[in-house]
Amino acid sequence: MTRIYPLLYRLGFTPWEYAGSHPPAARHITRLIEREEQQRQPPFGRALDLGCGRGHWAIVLAQRGWEVTGVDLVSRAVRAARANAAKVGVPVSIIQGDITALRAAGLEPEFQFIWDFGTIHGLSQAQRRVAGREVSALASADASILILAWTPAHRGPLPRGASQQDLEDAFAGWNVDDVQPFDATGLPRPLRNVGPCMYRLRRNSASPQS
């Protein structure tokens, strides 16, 4: 699945970027981010945007007062994200790297908030487990994760999706404490029909960090 993204960026076909900034979806995401901020005072802490694309949500998080690192595998997306952050004048660190090898990309602990708008659900289960270990190694003891995932199904070249059980298997030592249907109002029918959900995971304080 990951091999198709460079081609899609080269073609300019990135519907996931449109979906994330579409007003109803953006309002839903903003409410979820506000919940993460309720028990904090700005600066809120370090945030990690997995598969940040052109940097939309990395920039939004930085504007809200997070210290943000975005990671993406596609060089074209990374260049665009850096340019977009510079254009609006917010400090965002954008790194080209694979989310299954975050430490090899030079990322260091501790992140209090991890954001994933539909990257992990495109991995195989084996890749998800590796990504889960990488995230766990970089997350703080009180960290939380928000993950957008489609309902699992075979969709050819499109992401297969991930269930709650898939995510719990990938993130050993974390608990799913909230699941919400993603607000896909007004998005094209194919993006409404995949059953997108937002999953919130919290670290189990009894589990050691990797």
RASULGI-V562490 format. One record per residue. N is the residue number from 1. RES is the residue in one small letter. SS is DSSP state (~ for helix, > for strand, _ for the rest). OMEGA is omega in whole degrees, 0 to 359 (none if undefined). BURIAL is # if it has 9 or more other ideal C-beta (glycine too) atoms within 8 Angstrom, else .. Layout:
N/RES/SS/OMEGA/BURIAL
N/RES/SS/OMEGA/BURIAL
This chain:
1/m/_/184/#
2/t/~/184/.
3/r/~/183/.
4/i/~/186/.
5/y/~/177/#
6/p/~/178/#
7/l/~/181/.
8/l/~/177/#
9/y/~/179/#
10/r/~/178/.
11/l/~/183/.
12/g/_/181/.
13/f/_/184/.
14/t/_/184/#
15/p/~/179/.
16/w/~/178/#
17/e/~/177/#
18/y/~/183/.
19/a/~/183/#
20/g/~/181/#
21/s/~/177/.
22/h/_/192/#
23/p/~/180/.
24/p/~/179/#
25/a/~/181/#
26/a/~/178/#
27/r/~/178/#
28/h/~/179/#
29/i/~/180/#
30/t/~/178/#
31/r/~/180/.
32/l/~/177/#
33/i/~/178/#
34/e/~/177/.
35/r/~/178/.
36/e/~/185/#
37/e/~/189/#
38/q/_/183/.
39/q/_/183/.
40/r/_/171/.
41/q/_/179/.
42/p/_/359/.
43/p/_/191/.
44/f/_/183/#
45/g/>/183/#
46/r/>/180/#
47/a/>/180/#
48/l/>/179/#
49/d/>/182/#
50/l/>/182/#
51/g/_/191/#
52/c/_/180/#
53/g/_/181/#
54/r/_/168/#
55/g/_/185/#
56/h/~/186/#
57/w/~/173/#
58/a/~/179/#
59/i/~/178/#
60/v/~/180/#
61/l/~/179/#
62/a/~/178/#
63/q/~/180/.
64/r/~/176/#
65/g/_/176/.
66/w/>/170/#
67/e/>/197/#
68/v/>/167/#
69/t/>/175/#
70/g/>/181/#
71/v/>/174/#
72/d/>/183/#
73/l/_/189/#
74/v/_/184/#
75/s/~/179/.
76/r/~/178/#
77/a/~/180/#
78/v/~/179/#
79/r/~/180/.
80/a/~/180/#
81/a/~/178/#
82/r/~/179/#
83/a/~/181/.
84/n/~/178/#
85/a/~/179/#
86/a/~/182/.
87/k/~/181/.
88/v/~/173/.
89/g/_/177/.
90/v/_/180/.
91/p/_/177/.
92/v/>/175/#
93/s/>/180/.
94/i/>/185/#
95/i/>/173/#
96/q/>/182/#
97/g/_/180/#
98/d/_/182/#
99/i/_/173/#
100/t/_/179/#
101/a/_/185/#
102/l/_/181/#
103/r/_/177/#
104/a/_/178/.
105/a/_/176/#
106/g/_/179/.
107/l/_/181/#
108/e/_/175/.
109/p/_/4/.
110/e/_/178/#
111/f/>/179/#
112/q/>/185/#
113/f/>/178/#
114/i/>/184/#
115/w/>/180/#
116/d/>/179/#
117/f/>/171/#
118/g/_/176/#
119/t/_/184/#
120/i/~/183/#
121/h/~/177/#
122/g/~/180/#
123/l/_/170/#
124/s/_/181/.
125/q/~/178/#
126/a/~/178/.
127/q/~/179/#
128/r/~/179/#
129/r/~/178/#
130/v/~/178/#
131/a/~/178/#
132/g/~/178/#
133/r/~/179/#
134/e/~/178/#
135/v/~/181/#
136/s/~/180/#
137/a/~/183/#
138/l/~/185/#
139/a/>/176/#
140/s/>/183/#
141/a/>/181/.
142/d/>/187/.
143/a/>/172/#
144/s/>/180/#
145/i/>/169/#
146/l/>/183/#
147/i/>/169/#
148/l/>/179/#
149/a/>/174/#
150/w/_/172/#
151/t/_/184/#
152/p/_/175/.
153/a/_/176/.
154/h/_/186/.
155/r/_/180/#
156/g/_/182/.
157/p/_/181/.
158/l/_/179/.
159/p/_/179/#
160/r/_/183/#
161/g/_/180/#
162/a/_/177/#
163/s/_/175/#
164/q/~/179/.
165/q/~/177/.
166/d/~/181/#
167/l/~/178/#
168/e/~/177/#
169/d/~/183/#
170/a/~/184/#
171/f/_/177/#
172/a/_/181/.
173/g/_/176/#
174/w/>/177/#
175/n/>/171/.
176/v/>/183/#
177/d/>/176/.
178/d/>/175/.
179/v/>/180/.
180/q/>/171/.
181/p/>/181/.
182/f/_/182/#
183/d/_/181/.
184/a/_/181/#
185/t/_/176/.
186/g/_/177/.
187/l/_/177/#
188/p/_/185/.
189/r/~/180/.
190/p/~/180/.
191/l/~/175/#
192/r/~/188/.
193/n/_/183/.
194/v/_/177/#
195/g/_/183/.
196/p/_/177/#
197/c/>/173/#
198/m/>/179/#
199/y/>/174/#
200/r/>/179/#
201/l/>/175/#
202/r/>/180/#
203/r/>/174/#
204/n/_/187/.
205/s/_/180/.
206/a/_/183/.
207/s/_/177/#
208/p/_/175/.
209/q/_/182/.
210/s/_/none/.
